[in-house]
Amino acid sequence: MKEVKFLDLAALHATIRTDLDIAYRRVMDAGWFITGEELEAFEQEFAAYSKVRHCIGVANGLDALHLILRGYDIGAGDEVIVPANTFIATWLAVSQAGATPVPVEPEAGTYNLNPSRVEEKITSRTRAIMAVHLYGQMANMPALREIADRRGLCLIEDAAQAHGAQGHGRTAGGVGDAAGFSFYPGKNLGALGDGGAVTTNDAELAEKIRLLRNYGSREKYHHEVSGYNSRLDEMQAAFLRVKLQYLEQWNVQRRAQAAVYTQALSGKQGLFLPIVPEWAVPVWHLYVVRTRQRDSLQAWLREAGIQTQIHYPIPPHLQGAYRDAGIAAEGTLPVSEEIHREVLSLPLGVHLTPEQQQYVIDRILAWNGA
């Protein structure tokens, strides 16, 4: 079999090329490229999809989280509860706001923030809990909501990997006080460049973020606050409008592929599969397995022409950006450290054919000795 790609955006875009070309020409013919009709339309459409009142398009997912914190006046001297197991952008958003990230270990099976360990990390300086819906599966938001409400904290969703995910019958992006999305090209809903958005039902917060994303300005050359240049441009908004129409179909395909992996690989010795609570409907941005022989399995699959990736090889507290920050020393977050040593993401997505997926499964079973 030829090479099995982990991700193939060219193949994905080929299936909707005509629609993307129409969107491109529409923007070019309009001659308006920043904060125009395409962005406004996408914001309305994505808000409806996420079942919220407000969507504000911004430059990327990191900015989305940072601007939420700025909008809630969270900054120097404040603390924000974050997952120990996440992509570093979650932590960076807190640091950029001037606050301190306080890591909490995940549930080993779901990889998401463990609600039972949150409260012990809350102090008088804690202002918010930032939950990540990692790999496309929602965190246990009702449990986190109860803690946040009882302790008077904001509850923020990092929904960068969870476009369309559901938990307890609710949709990612509309469960917390606000949510940050990324439209990085590899996401389930990805732009053809960088992009992001904030979703919220908080009208006051939405207005603050619209102000902050545009140099602190509502009216050109009149700047009310010290803001940023963080705007989702018209071309990316137009492309995202096209892809949003296909998102549910693509998510259904991902769920079907995840089910195939789970059925074929369940019960294999030394191979740990994702755990999905009965209340969760993931969108499977990633299908991540764990094994103590991760490097061996990855090398075996590479030799067979199968691309895999590691999400993520180094936890945030051991990265150079935070290693000397006094937040957490090596060995103090053992669950996260073990996860980062063992995880391997398998190919999954619209580009993956049934024959290719079966080949991946066959090679894993051969490695496993099954």
C-alpha positions as CSV (number, residue, x, y, z in Angstrom):
1,M,0.0,0.0,0.0
2,K,1.1,3.6,-0.7
3,E,1.8,6.0,2.0
4,V,-1.1,6.7,4.4
5,K,-1.0,10.4,5.3
6,F,-1.9,11.6,8.7
7,L,-3.6,14.7,7.2
8,D,-4.3,15.6,3.6
9,L,-5.8,19.0,3.2
10,A,-5.3,19.0,-0.6
11,A,-7.5,16.0,-0.9
12,L,-10.1,17.5,1.4
13,H,-10.2,20.8,-0.4
14,A,-10.4,19.0,-3.8
15,T,-13.9,17.8,-2.8
16,I,-15.2,21.3,-2.3
17,R,-12.9,23.2,-4.8
18,T,-15.8,24.7,-6.7
19,D,-17.3,26.2,-3.6
20,L,-14.0,27.6,-2.4
21,D,-13.3,29.1,-5.8
22,I,-16.7,30.8,-5.7
23,A,-16.0,32.2,-2.3
24,Y,-12.6,33.5,-3.4
25,R,-14.0,35.3,-6.4
26,R,-16.8,36.8,-4.3
27,V,-14.3,38.4,-1.9
28,M,-12.0,39.5,-4.8
29,D,-14.8,41.1,-6.7
30,A,-16.1,42.9,-3.6
31,G,-12.7,44.4,-3.0
32,W,-13.2,44.5,0.7
33,F,-10.8,42.4,2.8
34,I,-11.1,43.3,6.5
35,T,-14.2,43.3,8.8
36,G,-16.8,43.3,6.0
37,E,-19.9,41.3,5.0
38,E,-18.2,37.9,4.9
39,L,-17.0,38.2,8.5
40,E,-20.4,39.4,9.7
41,A,-22.1,36.5,7.9
42,F,-19.7,33.9,9.2
43,E,-20.0,35.3,12.8
44,Q,-23.8,34.9,12.6
45,E,-23.6,31.4,11.1
46,F,-21.0,30.1,13.5
47,A,-22.9,31.6,16.5
48,A,-26.1,29.7,15.3
49,Y,-24.1,26.5,14.8
50,S,-22.6,26.8,18.3
51,K,-26.0,27.8,19.8
52,V,-24.8,31.1,21.2
53,R,-25.8,34.7,20.7
54,H,-22.4,36.2,19.8
55,C,-19.4,35.2,17.7
56,I,-16.4,37.5,17.3
57,G,-13.9,36.5,14.6
58,V,-10.2,37.0,15.6
59,A,-6.8,36.3,14.1
60,N,-6.2,32.9,15.8
61,G,-7.1,30.6,18.7
62,L,-4.5,32.0,21.1
63,D,-5.8,35.5,20.6
64,A,-9.4,34.2,21.2
65,L,-8.4,32.9,24.7
66,H,-6.2,35.9,25.5
67,L,-9.0,38.4,24.5
68,I,-11.5,36.6,26.7
69,L,-9.2,37.0,29.7
70,R,-8.7,40.7,28.8
71,G,-12.4,41.1,28.4
72,Y,-12.9,39.9,31.9
73,D,-10.1,42.1,33.2
74,I,-8.1,39.1,34.3
75,G,-4.4,40.0,34.6
76,A,-1.5,40.7,36.9
77,G,-1.8,39.1,40.3
78,D,-4.6,36.8,39.1
79,E,-4.6,33.0,38.7
80,V,-6.3,30.8,36.1
81,I,-6.9,27.1,36.5
82,V,-5.7,25.3,33.4
83,P,-5.2,21.7,32.4
84,A,-1.7,20.3,32.9
85,N,-2.3,18.2,29.8
86,T,-2.9,20.5,26.8
87,F,-1.3,22.4,24.0
88,I,0.8,25.3,25.3
89,A,-1.5,27.9,23.8
90,T,-3.9,27.4,26.7
91,W,-1.1,28.5,29.1
92,L,0.3,31.2,26.9
93,A,-3.1,33.0,26.8
94,V,-3.0,33.2,30.6
95,S,0.6,34.4,30.6
96,Q,0.0,37.0,27.9
97,A,-2.8,38.5,30.0
98,G,-0.3,38.9,32.8
99,A,-2.0,36.2,35.0
100,T,-0.5,32.9,36.3
101,P,-1.5,29.5,34.9
102,V,-2.2,27.0,37.7
103,P,-2.1,23.4,36.3
104,V,-4.5,20.7,37.3
105,E,-4.0,17.0,36.3
106,P,-6.3,15.3,33.8
107,E,-8.4,12.2,34.0
108,A,-6.1,9.6,32.4
109,G,-8.8,8.0,30.3
110,T,-10.4,11.1,28.8
111,Y,-7.2,13.3,28.9
112,N,-9.4,16.2,30.0
113,L,-9.3,18.4,33.2
114,N,-10.2,16.3,36.3
115,P,-12.9,18.2,38.2
116,S,-12.2,16.4,41.4
117,R,-8.7,17.9,41.5
118,V,-9.7,21.5,40.7
119,E,-10.9,22.8,44.0
120,E,-7.6,22.0,45.8
121,K,-5.8,24.4,43.5
122,I,-8.2,27.4,44.0
123,T,-6.9,30.3,46.0
124,S,-8.0,33.8,46.8
125,R,-6.3,34.9,43.6
126,T,-8.1,32.5,41.3
127,R,-10.3,34.3,38.8
128,A,-11.2,31.6,36.2
129,I,-11.2,28.0,35.2
130,M,-10.1,27.4,31.6
131,A,-11.2,23.9,30.4
132,V,-9.9,22.4,27.2
133,H,-12.0,20.0,25.1
134,L,-8.9,18.0,24.1
135,Y,-8.8,16.0,20.9
136,G,-12.4,16.9,20.2
137,Q,-14.1,15.5,23.4
138,M,-15.8,17.9,25.8
139,A,-14.6,18.2,29.4
140,N,-17.0,17.6,32.2
141,M,-18.5,21.0,32.1
142,P,-21.5,20.6,34.5
143,A,-19.0,19.5,37.2
144,L,-16.7,22.4,36.5
145,R,-19.7,24.8,36.3
146,E,-20.8,23.8,39.8
147,I,-17.3,24.6,41.1
148,A,-17.1,27.9,39.2
149,D,-20.5,29.1,40.3
150,R,-19.9,28.2,43.9
151,R,-16.5,29.8,44.0
152,G,-17.5,32.9,42.0
153,L,-15.2,32.1,39.0
154,C,-15.4,32.5,35.3
155,L,-15.6,29.3,33.3
156,I,-13.9,29.5,29.9
157,E,-13.8,26.9,27.2
158,D,-10.7,26.3,25.1
159,A,-12.7,24.7,22.2
160,A,-9.9,24.9,19.6
161,Q,-10.3,21.2,18.8
162,A,-14.0,20.8,19.4
163,H,-16.1,22.4,16.7
164,G,-19.5,20.7,17.0
165,A,-18.6,18.5,20.0
166,Q,-21.4,17.8,22.5
167,G,-21.5,17.0,26.1
168,H,-24.6,16.5,28.3
169,G,-26.7,17.5,25.4
170,R,-25.0,20.9,24.9
171,T,-22.6,22.1,22.2
172,A,-19.0,23.2,22.7
173,G,-18.7,26.9,22.7
174,G,-22.0,27.6,24.4
175,V,-21.5,26.0,27.8
176,G,-19.0,28.2,29.6
177,D,-19.1,32.0,30.0
178,A,-17.1,32.2,26.8
179,A,-15.1,30.0,24.5
180,G,-12.1,30.4,22.2
181,F,-12.0,28.5,18.9
182,S,-9.1,28.0,16.5
183,F,-9.5,27.7,12.7
184,Y,-6.0,26.6,12.1
185,P,-6.0,24.6,8.8
186,G,-5.8,21.2,10.4
187,K,-8.8,21.7,12.6
188,N,-12.2,20.0,11.9
189,L,-13.3,23.5,10.8
190,G,-10.1,24.9,9.4
191,A,-9.4,28.0,7.4
192,L,-6.8,28.3,4.6
193,G,-4.6,30.2,6.9
194,D,-4.8,31.2,10.6
195,G,-8.1,32.2,12.2
196,G,-10.0,32.1,15.4
197,A,-13.2,33.2,17.2
198,V,-14.8,33.9,20.5
199,T,-18.3,32.6,21.3
200,T,-20.4,33.8,24.2
201,N,-23.9,34.7,25.4
202,D,-22.4,37.7,27.3
203,A,-23.3,40.8,25.3
204,E,-21.0,43.0,27.3
205,L,-18.0,40.7,26.9
206,A,-18.7,40.4,23.1
207,E,-18.7,44.2,22.8
208,K,-15.4,44.4,24.7
209,I,-13.7,41.8,22.5
210,R,-14.9,43.5,19.3
211,L,-13.3,46.7,20.6
212,L,-10.1,45.0,21.7
213,R,-9.6,43.1,18.4
214,N,-9.6,46.3,16.4
215,Y,-7.0,48.5,18.1
216,G,-9.4,49.4,20.8
217,S,-11.5,51.3,18.3
218,R,-15.2,51.4,17.3
219,E,-14.7,54.4,15.0
220,K,-11.7,54.8,12.8
221,Y,-8.8,56.8,14.4
222,H,-10.7,56.9,17.7
223,H,-9.1,54.5,20.2
224,E,-11.0,54.0,23.5
225,V,-8.6,51.4,25.1
226,S,-5.3,49.8,24.3
227,G,-6.3,47.1,21.9
228,Y,-4.8,44.7,19.4
229,N,-4.8,43.9,15.7
230,S,-6.6,40.6,15.8
231,R,-9.2,40.3,13.1
232,L,-10.4,37.3,11.1
233,D,-10.1,38.5,7.5
234,E,-12.7,38.4,4.8
235,M,-11.1,35.7,2.7
236,Q,-10.8,33.3,5.6
237,A,-14.3,34.1,6.7
238,A,-15.6,33.3,3.2
239,F,-13.7,30.0,3.2
240,L,-15.0,29.1,6.6
241,R,-18.5,29.8,5.6
242,V,-18.1,27.2,2.8
243,K,-16.5,24.6,5.1
244,L,-19.1,25.1,7.9
245,Q,-21.7,23.8,5.5
246,Y,-19.8,20.5,5.4
247,L,-18.7,20.3,9.0
248,E,-21.4,18.0,10.4
249,Q,-20.9,15.6,7.5
250,W,-17.2,15.5,8.2
251,N,-17.7,15.0,11.9
252,V,-20.0,12.1,11.2
253,Q,-17.3,10.5,9.1
254,R,-14.8,11.0,11.9
255,R,-17.1,9.4,14.4
256,A,-17.5,6.4,12.1
257,Q,-13.7,6.0,11.6
258,A,-13.2,6.3,15.4
259,A,-15.7,3.6,16.0
260,V,-13.8,1.3,13.5
261,Y,-10.5,1.9,15.3
262,T,-12.1,1.3,18.7
263,Q,-13.8,-1.9,17.7
264,A,-10.7,-3.3,16.0
265,L,-8.2,-2.4,18.7
266,S,-10.1,-2.9,21.9
267,G,-8.6,-5.3,24.4
268,K,-5.2,-5.4,22.8
269,Q,-2.5,-5.9,25.4
270,G,-0.5,-2.8,26.2
271,L,-2.6,-0.5,24.0
272,F,-4.9,2.0,25.7
273,L,-7.8,3.5,23.7
274,P,-9.7,6.8,24.4
275,I,-12.5,6.6,26.9
276,V,-15.7,8.3,26.0
277,P,-18.2,9.0,28.8
278,E,-21.8,8.1,28.0
279,W,-22.7,11.8,28.0
280,A,-20.1,12.8,25.5
281,V,-20.4,13.0,21.7
282,P,-16.8,13.8,20.5
283,V,-15.9,15.1,17.0
284,W,-12.6,13.2,17.0
285,H,-10.2,16.0,16.0
286,L,-7.7,13.3,16.9
287,Y,-7.8,9.6,17.6
288,V,-5.1,9.1,20.3
289,V,-3.9,5.8,21.6
290,R,-1.4,5.2,24.4
291,T,1.3,2.6,24.8
292,R,4.5,2.4,26.8
293,Q,6.2,1.3,23.6
294,R,5.0,4.5,21.7
295,D,8.3,5.1,19.9
296,S,8.4,1.5,18.8
297,L,4.9,1.6,17.4
298,Q,5.5,4.9,15.7
299,A,8.7,3.5,14.0
300,W,6.9,0.3,13.0
301,L,4.1,2.3,11.3
302,R,6.5,4.7,9.7
303,E,8.3,1.8,8.1
304,A,5.0,0.6,6.7
305,G,4.4,4.1,5.2
306,I,1.9,5.2,7.8
307,Q,2.1,8.7,9.1
308,T,1.4,9.4,12.8
309,Q,1.9,12.3,15.1
310,I,2.4,12.9,18.8
311,H,0.0,15.4,20.5
312,Y,2.0,16.4,22.5
313,P,5.6,15.2,23.2
314,I,6.4,17.7,26.0
315,P,3.9,19.0,28.6
316,P,3.7,22.8,29.1
317,H,5.4,22.8,32.5
318,L,8.5,21.2,31.0
319,Q,8.7,23.5,28.0
320,G,11.4,26.1,28.0
321,A,8.7,28.8,28.3
322,Y,7.7,27.5,31.7
323,R,10.4,25.2,33.1
324,D,12.0,27.9,35.2
325,A,8.8,29.8,36.0
326,G,8.2,28.1,39.3
327,I,4.8,26.7,38.3
328,A,5.5,23.0,38.4
329,A,8.7,21.0,38.6
330,E,9.4,17.8,36.8
331,G,7.7,14.9,38.5
332,T,5.0,17.0,40.2
333,L,2.4,16.3,37.4
334,P,3.0,12.6,36.9
335,V,-0.3,11.9,35.1
336,S,0.4,14.5,32.4
337,E,4.0,13.5,32.1
338,E,3.1,9.9,31.6
339,I,0.5,10.8,29.0
340,H,3.0,12.9,27.0
341,R,5.4,10.0,27.0
342,E,2.8,7.5,25.6
343,V,0.3,9.1,23.3
344,L,0.2,8.5,19.5
345,S,-2.3,10.0,17.1
346,L,-3.5,7.8,14.3
347,P,-4.5,8.9,10.8
348,L,-8.2,10.0,10.7
349,G,-10.2,12.3,8.6
350,V,-12.1,12.7,5.3
351,H,-9.0,11.8,3.3
352,L,-8.7,8.4,4.9
353,T,-10.3,5.5,2.8
354,P,-11.7,2.4,4.4
355,E,-8.9,0.4,2.8
356,Q,-6.2,2.7,4.3
357,Q,-7.8,2.6,7.7
358,Q,-7.9,-1.2,7.6
359,Y,-4.2,-1.2,6.6
360,V,-3.4,0.9,9.6
361,I,-5.3,-1.5,11.9
362,D,-3.6,-4.5,10.4
363,R,-0.2,-3.1,10.9
364,I,-1.0,-2.2,14.5
365,L,-2.3,-5.7,15.2
366,A,0.9,-7.2,13.6
367,W,3.0,-5.0,15.9
368,N,0.9,-6.0,18.9
369,G,1.2,-9.7,18.0
370,A,-2.5,-10.1,17.8
